[in-house]
């Protein structure tokens, strides 16, 4: 983000804070709850919500007096996805990786200090977690988060861990920042990350970075599945498959280093 000497528009900040109240897990909000979350008086919330309702950014449900995001937001999301040419470039390779391994394959990016899933090929049986496209996760979540964060500067990683502290999902989770930084350096050296039950018990994942023509990491691909089946298939083989796929995607995006 640019750094310019301009004061922010506070009304617009409040409006966006209202939009931030909605998520995949909380799709409907009352005005009372919005006031508490954004810390604004009810008349201000009502004025902003009515303006956004008129513009199609939010929708008012008269049946239960709740608000949800409007269809205009769906249109904006489509525009953003069209801009992310990595989705188009990666699509055939995600499908091929999914067919070859038989496991779920996810594509994700880091956006505003969050991990965001942008495409997937899912195997239904065997794992119990949600990978909804557009879902926001903590930036360090799973193998995808670890590999995406690994290619940031150490100072940036430390800052992100202050905003989004490491979480003990399981007994295998890394919760120490120094250990996370050390693992990040190792991931950079080897070119991939492994999540072995660190987020979900009995689930293993392998992820590798996707790079653009300037050799910048812009996305990551993971193969994820039940630990027993992943090891039966061979982790070393999955690492080779994932890294080969991300190299091919990177070449599609103009990367010349492979």
Secondary structure, DSSP 4 states (H G I P E B T S, - for coil): ----S----HHHHHHHHHHTT--SS---EEHHHHHHHHT--HHHHHHHHHHHHHTTSEEEETTTTEEEE-HHHHHHHHHHHHH-HHHHHHHHHHHHHHHHH-SEEEEEEEETTEEEEEEEE---TT------TT-EEETT-HHHHHHHHHTS-HHHHHHHHHHS----SSTT----HHHHHHHHHHHHHHT-EEEESSSSTTEEEEEEEEE-TTS-EEEEEEEEEEHHHHHHH-HHHHHHHHHHHHHHHHHHTT----
